[in-house]
């Protein structure tokens, strides 16, 4: 069974984001379509993706890295 986590950057209703399930592989889905398609990537690929997003988003929005992609 997958345990889903949502970004703290999700909208007020909590449905304007992606959700991830962390494990040996990271599974990603659209929070608005919980029964819809998912995709999986390696933990290393997910970590590399987050590093890139944090670097780009933090610089362009003036936010700290933790603010952008904190999972709840």
CNS distance restraints for C-alpha pairs under 8 A (distance, minus, plus):
assign (resid   2 and name CA) (resid  21 and name CA) 6.01 0.50 0.50
assign (resid   3 and name CA) (resid  21 and name CA) 5.49 0.50 0.50
assign (resid   3 and name CA) (resid  22 and name CA) 7.65 0.50 0.50
assign (resid   4 and name CA) (resid  19 and name CA) 5.99 0.50 0.50
assign (resid   4 and name CA) (resid  20 and name CA) 5.43 0.50 0.50
assign (resid   4 and name CA) (resid  21 and name CA) 4.69 0.50 0.50
assign (resid   4 and name CA) (resid  22 and name CA) 7.82 0.50 0.50
assign (resid   5 and name CA) (resid  19 and name CA) 5.39 0.50 0.50
assign (resid   5 and name CA) (resid  20 and name CA) 5.33 0.50 0.50
assign (resid   5 and name CA) (resid  21 and name CA) 6.18 0.50 0.50
assign (resid   5 and name CA) (resid  71 and name CA) 6.06 0.50 0.50
assign (resid   5 and name CA) (resid  72 and name CA) 5.76 0.50 0.50
assign (resid   6 and name CA) (resid  10 and name CA) 7.11 0.50 0.50
assign (resid   6 and name CA) (resid  14 and name CA) 7.94 0.50 0.50
assign (resid   6 and name CA) (resid  17 and name CA) 7.21 0.50 0.50
assign (resid   6 and name CA) (resid  18 and name CA) 6.58 0.50 0.50
assign (resid   6 and name CA) (resid  19 and name CA) 4.63 0.50 0.50
assign (resid   6 and name CA) (resid  20 and name CA) 6.59 0.50 0.50
assign (resid   6 and name CA) (resid  31 and name CA) 7.92 0.50 0.50
assign (resid   6 and name CA) (resid  71 and name CA) 5.43 0.50 0.50
assign (resid   6 and name CA) (resid  72 and name CA) 5.50 0.50 0.50
assign (resid   7 and name CA) (resid  17 and name CA) 6.93 0.50 0.50
assign (resid   7 and name CA) (resid  18 and name CA) 7.27 0.50 0.50
assign (resid   7 and name CA) (resid  19 and name CA) 6.97 0.50 0.50
assign (resid   7 and name CA) (resid  69 and name CA) 5.85 0.50 0.50
assign (resid   7 and name CA) (resid  70 and name CA) 5.68 0.50 0.50
assign (resid   7 and name CA) (resid  71 and name CA) 4.35 0.50 0.50
assign (resid   7 and name CA) (resid  72 and name CA) 6.01 0.50 0.50
assign (resid   8 and name CA) (resid  67 and name CA) 7.76 0.50 0.50
assign (resid   8 and name CA) (resid  68 and name CA) 7.49 0.50 0.50
assign (resid   8 and name CA) (resid  69 and name CA) 6.71 0.50 0.50
assign (resid   8 and name CA) (resid  70 and name CA) 5.48 0.50 0.50
assign (resid   8 and name CA) (resid  71 and name CA) 5.69 0.50 0.50
assign (resid   8 and name CA) (resid  72 and name CA) 6.03 0.50 0.50
assign (resid   9 and name CA) (resid  17 and name CA) 7.54 0.50 0.50
assign (resid   9 and name CA) (resid  67 and name CA) 7.82 0.50 0.50
assign (resid   9 and name CA) (resid  68 and name CA) 6.34 0.50 0.50
assign (resid   9 and name CA) (resid  69 and name CA) 6.87 0.50 0.50
assign (resid   9 and name CA) (resid  70 and name CA) 7.62 0.50 0.50
assign (resid  10 and name CA) (resid  14 and name CA) 5.30 0.50 0.50
assign (resid  10 and name CA) (resid  15 and name CA) 6.48 0.50 0.50
assign (resid  10 and name CA) (resid  16 and name CA) 5.20 0.50 0.50
assign (resid  10 and name CA) (resid  17 and name CA) 5.06 0.50 0.50
assign (resid  11 and name CA) (resid  15 and name CA) 6.15 0.50 0.50
assign (resid  11 and name CA) (resid  16 and name CA) 4.95 0.50 0.50
assign (resid  11 and name CA) (resid  17 and name CA) 7.18 0.50 0.50
assign (resid  14 and name CA) (resid  31 and name CA) 7.94 0.50 0.50
assign (resid  15 and name CA) (resid  31 and name CA) 5.25 0.50 0.50
assign (resid  15 and name CA) (resid  32 and name CA) 5.38 0.50 0.50
assign (resid  16 and name CA) (resid  31 and name CA) 6.64 0.50 0.50
assign (resid  16 and name CA) (resid  32 and name CA) 6.91 0.50 0.50
assign (resid  17 and name CA) (resid  30 and name CA) 6.50 0.50 0.50
assign (resid  17 and name CA) (resid  31 and name CA) 5.64 0.50 0.50
assign (resid  17 and name CA) (resid  32 and name CA) 7.69 0.50 0.50
assign (resid  18 and name CA) (resid  28 and name CA) 6.70 0.50 0.50
assign (resid  18 and name CA) (resid  29 and name CA) 5.59 0.50 0.50
assign (resid  18 and name CA) (resid  30 and name CA) 4.59 0.50 0.50
assign (resid  18 and name CA) (resid  31 and name CA) 5.09 0.50 0.50
assign (resid  19 and name CA) (resid  28 and name CA) 5.74 0.50 0.50
assign (resid  19 and name CA) (resid  29 and name CA) 5.42 0.50 0.50
assign (resid  19 and name CA) (resid  30 and name CA) 6.28 0.50 0.50
assign (resid  19 and name CA) (resid  31 and name CA) 5.69 0.50 0.50
assign (resid  20 and name CA) (resid  26 and name CA) 6.56 0.50 0.50
assign (resid  20 and name CA) (resid  27 and name CA) 5.50 0.50 0.50
assign (resid  20 and name CA) (resid  28 and name CA) 4.56 0.50 0.50
assign (resid  20 and name CA) (resid  29 and name CA) 6.55 0.50 0.50
assign (resid  21 and name CA) (resid  26 and name CA) 5.67 0.50 0.50
assign (resid  21 and name CA) (resid  27 and name CA) 5.11 0.50 0.50
assign (resid  21 and name CA) (resid  28 and name CA) 6.62 0.50 0.50
assign (resid  22 and name CA) (resid  26 and name CA) 4.82 0.50 0.50
assign (resid  22 and name CA) (resid  27 and name CA) 6.76 0.50 0.50
assign (resid  22 and name CA) (resid  43 and name CA) 7.93 0.50 0.50
assign (resid  23 and name CA) (resid  43 and name CA) 7.43 0.50 0.50
assign (resid  24 and name CA) (resid  42 and name CA) 6.96 0.50 0.50
assign (resid  24 and name CA) (resid  43 and name CA) 6.25 0.50 0.50
assign (resid  25 and name CA) (resid  40 and name CA) 6.22 0.50 0.50
assign (resid  25 and name CA) (resid  41 and name CA) 5.65 0.50 0.50
assign (resid  25 and name CA) (resid  42 and name CA) 4.66 0.50 0.50
assign (resid  25 and name CA) (resid  43 and name CA) 5.35 0.50 0.50
assign (resid  26 and name CA) (resid  40 and name CA) 5.38 0.50 0.50
assign (resid  26 and name CA) (resid  41 and name CA) 5.33 0.50 0.50
assign (resid  26 and name CA) (resid  42 and name CA) 6.03 0.50 0.50
assign (resid  26 and name CA) (resid  43 and name CA) 5.83 0.50 0.50
assign (resid  26 and name CA) (resid  46 and name CA) 6.82 0.50 0.50
assign (resid  27 and name CA) (resid  38 and name CA) 6.49 0.50 0.50
assign (resid  27 and name CA) (resid  39 and name CA) 5.56 0.50 0.50
assign (resid  27 and name CA) (resid  40 and name CA) 4.23 0.50 0.50
assign (resid  27 and name CA) (resid  41 and name CA) 6.58 0.50 0.50
assign (resid  28 and name CA) (resid  38 and name CA) 5.47 0.50 0.50
assign (resid  28 and name CA) (resid  39 and name CA) 5.44 0.50 0.50
assign (resid  28 and name CA) (resid  40 and name CA) 6.24 0.50 0.50
assign (resid  29 and name CA) (resid  33 and name CA) 7.55 0.50 0.50
assign (resid  29 and name CA) (resid  34 and name CA) 7.02 0.50 0.50
assign (resid  29 and name CA) (resid  36 and name CA) 7.43 0.50 0.50
assign (resid  29 and name CA) (resid  37 and name CA) 6.65 0.50 0.50
assign (resid  29 and name CA) (resid  38 and name CA) 4.70 0.50 0.50
assign (resid  29 and name CA) (resid  39 and name CA) 6.86 0.50 0.50
assign (resid  30 and name CA) (resid  34 and name CA) 6.55 0.50 0.50
assign (resid  30 and name CA) (resid  36 and name CA) 7.57 0.50 0.50
assign (resid  30 and name CA) (resid  38 and name CA) 7.69 0.50 0.50
assign (resid  41 and name CA) (resid  45 and name CA) 6.21 0.50 0.50
assign (resid  41 and name CA) (resid  46 and name CA) 6.46 0.50 0.50
assign (resid  42 and name CA) (resid  46 and name CA) 6.30 0.50 0.50
assign (resid  43 and name CA) (resid  47 and name CA) 6.12 0.50 0.50
assign (resid  44 and name CA) (resid  48 and name CA) 6.20 0.50 0.50
assign (resid  45 and name CA) (resid  49 and name CA) 6.16 0.50 0.50
assign (resid  46 and name CA) (resid  50 and name CA) 6.24 0.50 0.50
assign (resid  47 and name CA) (resid  51 and name CA) 6.24 0.50 0.50
assign (resid  48 and name CA) (resid  52 and name CA) 6.38 0.50 0.50
assign (resid  49 and name CA) (resid  53 and name CA) 6.23 0.50 0.50
assign (resid  50 and name CA) (resid  54 and name CA) 5.93 0.50 0.50
assign (resid  50 and name CA) (resid  69 and name CA) 7.88 0.50 0.50
assign (resid  51 and name CA) (resid  55 and name CA) 6.15 0.50 0.50
assign (resid  52 and name CA) (resid  56 and name CA) 6.22 0.50 0.50
assign (resid  53 and name CA) (resid  57 and name CA) 5.72 0.50 0.50
assign (resid  53 and name CA) (resid  58 and name CA) 7.97 0.50 0.50
assign (resid  54 and name CA) (resid  58 and name CA) 5.48 0.50 0.50
assign (resid  54 and name CA) (resid  65 and name CA) 5.45 0.50 0.50
assign (resid  54 and name CA) (resid  68 and name CA) 6.94 0.50 0.50
assign (resid  54 and name CA) (resid  69 and name CA) 7.46 0.50 0.50
assign (resid  55 and name CA) (resid  59 and name CA) 6.25 0.50 0.50
assign (resid  55 and name CA) (resid  65 and name CA) 7.50 0.50 0.50
assign (resid  56 and name CA) (resid  60 and name CA) 6.24 0.50 0.50
assign (resid  57 and name CA) (resid  61 and name CA) 5.85 0.50 0.50
assign (resid  57 and name CA) (resid  62 and name CA) 7.92 0.50 0.50
assign (resid  57 and name CA) (resid  63 and name CA) 7.60 0.50 0.50
assign (resid  57 and name CA) (resid  68 and name CA) 7.47 0.50 0.50
assign (resid  58 and name CA) (resid  62 and name CA) 5.47 0.50 0.50
assign (resid  58 and name CA) (resid  63 and name CA) 4.88 0.50 0.50
assign (resid  58 and name CA) (resid  64 and name CA) 5.76 0.50 0.50
assign (resid  58 and name CA) (resid  65 and name CA) 5.70 0.50 0.50
assign (resid  58 and name CA) (resid  68 and name CA) 7.32 0.50 0.50
assign (resid  59 and name CA) (resid  63 and name CA) 7.19 0.50 0.50
assign (resid  63 and name CA) (resid  67 and name CA) 6.44 0.50 0.50
assign (resid  63 and name CA) (resid  68 and name CA) 7.05 0.50 0.50
assign (resid  64 and name CA) (resid  68 and name CA) 6.96 0.50 0.50
assign (resid  65 and name CA) (resid  69 and name CA) 7.00 0.50 0.50
assign (resid  66 and name CA) (resid  70 and name CA) 5.66 0.50 0.50
